Amino acid sequence: MSFDIPDSTLLIYRTGLTNGVEGTNHLAYRLIFTCSEHYAKHYVYVDALTSRVVNSFRATPHALNRTVYTIRSRIPIYTEGQATNPGSEVEKAVSTTGSVYSIMYNVGGFDSWDLNGGVFLMYLNVTSRSIEDWNCPNAAFYQKSSFYCPSLGFDVDIVGHEWGHAYVDSIAGLIYEYQSGALNEGFADVIGETLQLLLNVPEHFPVRDTRDCYLSGNNRRWIMGDISASIFEVPNSAGQIIGIRDMYNPNCFSDPTSTTDPRLHCSSSDSGGVHSNSGIPNQGYTLFVDGGIYNNQNFTGVGLIKAFHVYIRGLTKHIPSTTFTQHADFILAACQELVSAGINLKDPLTGVPSGEVLTSSDCTTLSSITDTLGLHNPFCTSTGPPTTSNIPGLVISGPFPRFILPGETIIWETKNFDTFNSIICIYNYLNGSEISYYSAEVYLNEYTEFTYCLTPVANTSEITVSLSYDDGLTYFGPYPLTVVFVTGELYFPTSGPEDGGTLVSIIGSGFVESSGCNPEFTVGDPDCLCCLFGDIQQDYRVPATFINSTTITCISPSWYDITPLNKTVDFYVMATYWEPFAAGTFRYVSNTPVTNNPPTPNRLTTAPTRNQPTLPSPGTTQSPSSTESPDSTPSSLSHLKVSYLFAALWISCALLF
C-alpha cells in the first residue's frame, strides 16, 4: 500500500465536535494521507503529547472517478472531470456510468463498484478477436474494467448491466453458473434496465398493458439492449428486431418465466443457463414494479423506487451459492425490514427523499409473485420441467466469412443451438468429389450465441455448407463458400514516415476482390481483404485495394495511432478478417522528405497460425498527488512513535474502506 503525507498541521482538536457531543481538547497533529490505491485522502489526528490517534476519517466521501480507453490506446481518452464531445459515445458512456454510481450510492450506500471508491475503467470500440474469446456484438465486465464493442457504449442498459455485474460481484459474489449465475445475470439486468427507466428514456413509457410479444409503436419498456437492437439483430418470437431479452415476458426470446416453464434451461451449457434462466428473477422484478396479469393472477405494482430499494437491500443478503429459493427469502426479508424501519425511501438518481414508504401489502404482493414463479419449487429435478431441446433452433445470420482460407473457421449467429446434443456442418464440394461432416461448437457471450465449424482443406474453390442439429432432419443451407488459395511473395516499400500514408504494394497470387472492408469490424463484414500493422492482438487493420489477382495495395496508418513500443512493427496480409496468410515487418521513420529512389522489395513469409490473444490488462492511471509534497514530515513530529504512524496509516488506508 503506497501513500503520501502532503500536509501536517499542529492545532487544537476537540473530540465530539462534529456530532454535537461533549468532548475533550487535544493538542494534535493533523495528518492527511493520500492513498494511491483508492484515489482518496484520509485525515488522521494524532495527540502531540501522547502520540495516540485521536480520530480519523475519510476526506473524499463517495468520490466518482471514471477513465475511458480504446482497446488500441495506452493513453486514456477520458479521465474524471475532462470535457467530452456532445453526443459522442464517450460522453454517453461516461454519463451513464455516473448515473450507475448515483443510484447504487443513494440506494445502497455503495462507494463505487468495488465498494471502495474504485475507478470505473472502460474500454470502447473493442473489435472482434482483439481479446480472448471475444466476438462482436458483445460487452463484458472483466476484473476491473468493462469492455464494449463499437457503438454499445451508447446503450444505457448495456453499460448499466456490465457495471451491475461489478457491483453484484463485490456485494454478493454470486457464482456464475446455474441458479446463482442466473441471479447474477438477473441483478445486472435489474440495475441496467432500472437505470434506463429512471433516466426517463422516452421509449420506455408507458407501462405495458399486455404480455404480447409484438410491441406496437416505440414502447421498449423492459427490453434489454433495445438501443443497440439493430446491431444485435436478434428477433423475438414476433419477428421484431427490438433487443436481446424481454424482462416483462422472457418467453418472447425463448427464456423461461418460472421454474415450471418448459423453457427452463437444465443442461450444463451456457454455464447452466445463466442467460436464459435469468428470465425468472427478471419476470419477478417487472411484476413487482409494474404489476400485470401473469399465470391468471392480477398483481398491483409498487413502482420503481420501492422495488429497486427492496432488491438492492436483498442483494446484500445473498451469498455466492444463493439458490432461487434463498433469493425469494432474501428479498422478502429485505422488504419486511424496510417496512419495519418506516424509511422515506430516497430517489435513486437524486438521493432526495421520494415520499414513498413500503407497506405490508407491498411485501404481500412480493410474496405472491415469488410463489407464482415457483421460486420455492424443486429446480430441474427428474420430475421437473423438460429441457429446452424441444424449442427450435434459429440461424440469425451467417455463415461468415464467405471467402475462406483452407481449414479456416466459419461462424453463424444462432439462437437456441446450445440446447441441442449435436450440431453438424455438412460440406458439399461442387465438383462432386466429396461430402465432409464436421462437428460444430456453440459459444455464448453476454448477449449473443455463435456456432462455429472448421472448414475442410478443400481441393476445389467452390463448396457449400449446411448446418444441422440433433436428428439431422433440420437443415439450414446450403450456403455457398469460396475457398481462396492465396499466396504473398513480395511487398514494397518496407518503411515510411511516422505520420503514415505510405502506399505499400503486395505481390502474390490468388487475390480475390472482396465486397468491402470496414476497419471497425462487424459480424456482417468479415470478407475483408486487408493489411494489419503492429501487434496482431490489437487488430489495427486497414482495407486493401484490389488491383488484380496478383497485386493489392494498402496505405500505412500513422505510427501514433497504433502506438507500438518501437518503430519496427509486424506487417500482415489477410485475405479475410480472420487469418493472415503472409507476414513481414514495416519500419516507421522520422518524417523526412521523400526521395525518388525506387523502393527495394522485401520477401514475405508465411504467416503463423493466429493464436487467440489474451485479454489486455486494465489500463492504469496516475494517482492524485499533491502539488506541494514535503520531502519529509516536519521535524516537530520526530518525537511521534513509529508504531503510531503505522497505526494511523493502517486506519486511514485500510480500515475505513
N, C-alpha and C positions, 0 to 999 in steps of 0.2 A: 504494500500500500504506500503510494507516494504522496507527499504533501509539501506545502509551502506555509510559512508564517509571515504573511505580508504586513501585519500590524500588531503592535504590542503597546498598550497604554496603561499607565498607573492611574487608578481612580477609586472613588468610594462606591461600593456596590452594596445595595440593601436587598436582602433576600425577601421574597414575597411581594415585591413592589408591583410586578406586572399582573398578579392575580388578586391584588387588593387585600392581602392578609398581613398580620403582624410579622415583622422580620427583624433581622439584626444587620448592622452596618459592618462592612468589611473593607479594609484597605486591600485592594486586589488588582492584579494584572488581568487585563482583557486580552486574550489571545484569539486571533482569527485564523483558523486553519482552513486552507483550501485543499480539498481532497480531489486529486486528479481523476480518480476512478469514477467519481459520482458528479463531477462538474458542480460542486456545491461548496458553500462556505459554512463553517460552524464556529460559534462563539463559545469560548471556554473562559470562565472566570476562576482565577487561582488566588487564594489568600496569600498576600505578600509576606505575612508573618509566619504562618503555619505550613505553607506550601500545599494546602489541601484544595481540592477542586470544590468551589462553592456552588457553581451552576454551569450548565452547558445547554446549548440549544442550537437548532439548525437555523441558519440565517437566510436560506433561499428556499422557502416552502413551495412545494409543487411547481418547480420551475420546468417550463416546457422547453425542450431542446430537440430540434429537428435538423437532419442533414440528408441531402439528396445527392446521389451519384448516378451516372450512367454506367453500364457494365464495362465500358471501354475506358473510363476515366479514372485516373488516380487522384484527381483533384475534385472536390465536391462542386457541384453546380449550384448548390444552395446550402447555406448554413443559417442557423437561427437568427432572425432579425433582418436578413438580407431581403431586398426588394425582389419581386418576381414579375414576370411579364403577364399582364392581364389576359386571362383566357387561355394561358398555357397549361400544359399537363403538369408542369412543376407547381404552378400556383394551385391547381385543383388538389393535387396530392398533398401538398403542404397544408392547405386549408382543411381538408378532410381529416388529416392526422391530428391537427389541433382540436378539431371537434371531438374526435375519439378520446383524446386526453381529457377534455372537459367533461364529457358525460360519465366517464369512469371515475374521475376525481369527485365530481359532485354527488354521484350516487353511492360510490363505494369508498371514497377517500383514498383511492389508489394513486400514488405519485408515479405516474408513467407506467409503461407496460411491464417493467420488471419490479414494480412497487418501490423502487429505489431511485427515482429520478433519472432513469436511463435515457440515452439519446435514441430518438426514433430515426434509425438508418434506413434509407430507401434506395433501391436501385430501379431506375426506369429504363424502358426500351431494351429489356433483356430479350435477345433473339434466340431462336431455336438452336439447340446444340451448343450454345455458348457456355452452359453449365451442365453438370452431370444430370442425366435423366430429365431433361427439360424439353418440352415441346410447346410451342405457342399454338393457340392462346392459353395462357396459364398465369397464375400468380401464386406466390408462396411466402410463408414466413419460415426462415431458417436461421437457427442460432440467434443472432441479434439483429437481423435485417429482414426487410420484406422486399420481394422481387416481383417485377411486373413486366409482362410482355408489352410491346408497343401499344399505346393508347389506353391500356387498362387502368392507368393512374387517374383517368378522368372519371372512373366509375366509383361513386361514393360507397356503395355497399360492398364492393370488392376490396377496396382499401380498408374499409372498416372491418370486413371479415378477417383479413390477414392479421391486422393488429389485434383483432378479437382473439385469434389463436394465441398471440403472445401473452395477452392478459390471462387467458384460460390456463396456459401452461404455468404461469407464475403463481396464480391463485390456487389452482386445484391440482395441476399436474396430471390431468386426465390422460391415461394411457391410450395411445392412438390405435386402438383396434377393438373390434366387436362393440359391446354396448357402451363402454366408456369412450371409445373413439367416436361413436355416433353422437354421444353427448358433447364431446369436444367440438365436432362439426356443427352441431345444433346451436351451442352457445355462440360460436363465431358468427353463424347466420343471424342469430338474435341481435348481437351487437351491431353488425353491419347494416341490417335492414332497419333496426330501430333508429340508428343514426340518420338514415335516409328519410325516414318519416319525420323525425324531429326537425330536420332541415327544411321541411315543407316543400320537397321536390314536387312540382305540380302533378306529375303523372301518377302519384301515389294517393290520390284522394278522388272521390270519397271512398268510404268503407264499401267493400264488395258485398253485394246482397245475394250472390249466387255462388255455388260451388262449381259452376260450369267451367270447363277448361278453355272455352272460347271467350276471350276478353274483348268486348267491343270498345270502340273509341280508343283513348290513350291511357286508360287506367291500368297501371302496372303495380298496384299495391301488393306487397309481399312476393314480388318476383325478384329473385336474386339474379344479378348480372344483367338487368334489363337495359342499362345504358350501353352495354357492350354486346347486346344481342346479335347485332349484325356481324360481329367478329367471331362469336362462338358458333353461330348458325346451327343451333340445336333446336329442332322443332318440338313443341309439346304435342300431346295426343290429338289436338285440334288442328295440327299442322301449322301453327303460328310460330314465327321466329321472335320470341319475346324475352328470352333469358335462358337460364340453365336449371333453375329449381323454382317450384311454386310452394312457398311455405304454407299458404292457406289451403291448398289442395295438392299435396305431394303426388297424388295419383296422376296428375296431369303430365308429370315427367317420369311415370312408371316407378315412383317411390312409394313406400308404404305409409299409411296414416295411423296404423295401430298394430299391436302385436298379433292380432288375428287376421291381418291383411294378407292375402295370398302372395303379395309382392314382397313380403318380409324376406330380407336377404340373410340366409342361414349358412352360406358357404364361406370358405376362408378367403375368397377373392376380395379385392378392394379392402384388405385388412379387416375382413369380417363385415363388410358392408357399411363402412363408416359414412360414405357419402349418400348411400341410399337410405339406411335406417335412421339417419338424422331427420328424415321426414316426420318421424313420430313425435319427438320433442318439439319440432318446428310447428306441427299441427296444434299441439297443446298451447304453445305460446300465442299463436294467432287467435285461437278461440278465446283465450284469456283476455287478450287485448280488445278484439272486435266483437266477440260473440258470434252467433250464427247457428245454423242448423247442421248438426252432424250426428249420424247414427240415430236419426229420428228424435234427437233431443235438441231443444232450443236453448242456447246459452246466451246470457247477457254479459257483454264485455265490460271490463273495468277500466279500460283506457290504457294508453301507452305508458303514462308516468307511473301509475300504480304497478302495472305488470313488470316494467323494467326494474323497479326497485325490488320487487319480490324475487325476480330471477337472479339479479346480481347478488343480493344477500344470500340466496340459496346456493349460488356458486361457491361462496366462501366455505360452505359446509361440505362440499364434495371432496372425496378422496380419490387418489389416482385410479382405483379399480371400481369406481361407482357404477352400479347397475341401474337399469331403468326403474326398478322398484325403489332403490335408495334415492334416486333422483326425485321421484314423486314425494317421498317422505321429507327430503331436504327442502324443496320449495314450499311445501305445506307448512313446515316448521318455521321457515322464514316469514311466510305470510302471517302466521299466528303471532310471531314475535313483534312484527310491525304493528299489528292491531293492538297488542298489549301496550306497546310504547306510546300509541296515540300520536305518532310523529306527523307533523305537517311536512309532507314529502317535498324535497327540493325539485325544481325544474332541472332536468339533466343537463341542458345546454347552458343555462344561466346561473344555476346554483341558488336562485331566489326561491323562497318557499312558494309552492304552487297552489296552496289551499286545499290540496287533495289529501285525504286521510283514509287509510284502509279500514274496512269494516269486516265484521264476522261473516256477513253474507258474501263478501268477496272471496274469502277463504273457502266457503262452502261451494262456490262456483268452481274454484280451482280443484277442489277435491272431486267434484263430479266429473270434471274434464279428465283428470288422471285415471279415474275408474273407467270412463268410456273408452279411453285409449288403451286400456288393458295393461297399464304400466306395472301392476302387481301380478300379472299372469306369468306362468312359466314361459321362458323365452326359447324358441327354436328347439323344443323337445320333440321326441318321436311322435307325440300326439298333437304337436303344434301345427302351424300352417305349413304348407309346402314351400319349397324354394321357388325362386322366380324363373326356373328353367322353362316354364310354360309361357313366358312372355316373349313375344317375337323380338328378334334382333333387328337392327336397322343400320344400314350404311348411310351415313350422312353425306360424306364426300370422300373422294379418292378414286383410285389409288394415286399416290404421289411418290416419286416423280413418274412421269410417263416416259421420259428419256432416262435410261438406266445404264450403269456400267455392269458388266458381268458379275454376278454374285452380290449385287448391291441390295440393301434393304428397301422395301417399299412399305407404305403405310396407308391405312384408311382411318378416317374419323368415324367411329361407330357408336352404337348405343345398345346396352344390354348384352354385348358379346361376352362380358365377364361372367355371365351366368351359365354358360354352356361348357360341357365337359371337353369337347374337342372342336377345334376350328382348323380347317384345311385350306391351303391355297393350291389351286389346280392350274398348272401352266400347260398351254397347248401351243406347240410350235407350228406356225402357219404353213411350213413346208411339209407338214405331215409326218415329220421324222420321229416325234416323241411326245409323250404326255408325262409331266412330272407332278408329284404331290409333295408339298412341303407343309409341315406343321406351323401354325401361327401362334403368336403370343399376344396377350392383351395387356395393355398398360393404362392405368388411370392416374391422371394427375388431379389437382384440386378441382378442376372444372370440366374436364373433357376426357373421353375414353378413346384410345387409339388401339388399332390392331396391326401387328407387324408380321411381315413374311420376308424371308430371304428369297432372292430370285436365283434360278439355276445359272450356271456358267454356260450360256447358250452358244450354239454354233451357227445361229441364224439371227438376223437383226429384228425380225418381226415375230412377236409371240403375243398370246393373250393370257389373261389371268382371271380366274373366277374365285370367289370366296364362298365357302360352305361351312355350315356348323352342324354338330351332333349327327343326326342320322344320314346326312348327305343329301337329303331331299330338298333342302332350301339352298338356293344359289343366288349369288349376286354377281353379275357379269354376263358374258365375258367382257373384259376391258382390254383395249389394245395397248401394248407396250412396245417401245423401240429400244433395242439393245444397241448401245453406242460402243463401237470398237475404235477407240481414240488413242493417239499417242502424242507426246510432246517431245520435240527434238532440240530446238534452239530458241533462244529469246534474246532480245537486244532493244535498247541499251540495258546495261545491268546496274546503272546508277543514275541518280538525278537529284535535282535541288530539294532542299528540305520542305519548301512550300508545296511540293507536288506538281502535278501537271505534266509529268513525263509520259509520252506515248510509247508504251512497251509493245513490241511486236512478238508474237509467239508463232513459231513454225512447227507444224506437225502433220498429222493425218487424221481423217475421220471426223473432223469437226462438223457438228450439226447445229443449224440455226435454231435457237430456242424462241419461244413465243414472247420472251421478255424477262427481265430480271429486276427485281426490286431489292436494293441492298438491305433494306429492313425487311427481313423475310416474313412472309405469312404462309399459312398452311397451303394456300392455293397457288403458291408461286415457287415450287422447288425446281422446276426445269430451267435452271439458271446457269448459262454458260458465263463463267466469271473468273476473276483472279482474286487472290487473297494475299494481302500484305501484312506481315507481322505475325504475332502469335496466333496459331490456328485455333486456340481455345477462345480467342476474343472475337472471332467471326467478323473481322473487318474486310468485307468483300466489296469489290467494285464490279459493275457489269462489264462484260466483254462485248466488243463489236465484232460481229461475224463478217469476215471478208470473203472467204471461200472455204472449202473443205480442208485446206492446208494452212490457212492463215487467220488468226484473230488478233485483236489489239485490246489493250487495257490502259487506262490512264492512272498513274500512281496517285494515291491520296497524299495529303500533307503529313509529314512525319509528326507534326504536333497533334494531329487528330488521333493517331494510333498510339502515341506516347510509349514506344518501347524503351528498354533500358539502354540500348546502344543504337548506332546509326546503321548498322548492317542488319537487315531483317530477313526473315524467311519469306519466300515467294512461292505461291502455289497456283496451279492452273486447274480449274474444276469444270467438268462437263455438266455437272448438276450441282445443286446446292449441298448435297450430302457429302460427297467424297472427292478429294483431289486425285488427279492421275499423274501429275508431273510437279517437280519441285526444283527450286533453285534459291538464290539469295538476291537481294536488291540492296544497294548501298545508298543511303542518303548523304549528300554532301552540302557544304555551305553554299548559299545562293551566290553563284558566280556567273559571269557572262558565258553564254553557250557558245562553244566552238563549232566550227564547220567540219571537224574531223568525223569521218563515218564511225559509228559505234562498232565495237568488236562483239560479235555474237558469243554467247556462252551456252554450254550444253546443259539441257535439262536432265534431271534424273527421275526415275520412277518414284512417285510419292509413296511414303509408307502408308499402310492401312491406318486410318484415323482411329485413335482410341478415344473413348468418351472422356471429355475433360472433367476436371473436378470442380466443385463449387468454390468460387473465389472467397477468400476471407473477407468478412465485412470490413468496410473502409474504416480507417482510424481518423480521429480528429484531434486537434490540439486542445488540451485542457485549458480553461481560463487561467490566466496568470496576472499577477498584479503588475501595474506599471511602476511601482516602487517597492521592490523586494529587497530588504536589507540583507547585507552579506551575512549577518549573524544576528542573534537576539541581543537586545540591549545588555550592557554589562551589569545593570542593576538587577537582572534576572539570574545572575550567576549563582546566587545562593539557593535557587529552587532545586529541589531534589530531582534527579533524572527520572526516578521511578514515577513521580507525579506527572512529569511532562509526557511520559509514555502513556500513563493512565488517561490524561486529558486527551491525547491524540486518539486513543482507542475509543473513548466515549464519543469523540467528535466524528470520527470517520467510520465507525462500525456500529456501535450500539444504537445509535439514533436512527438507523435505516430500517 
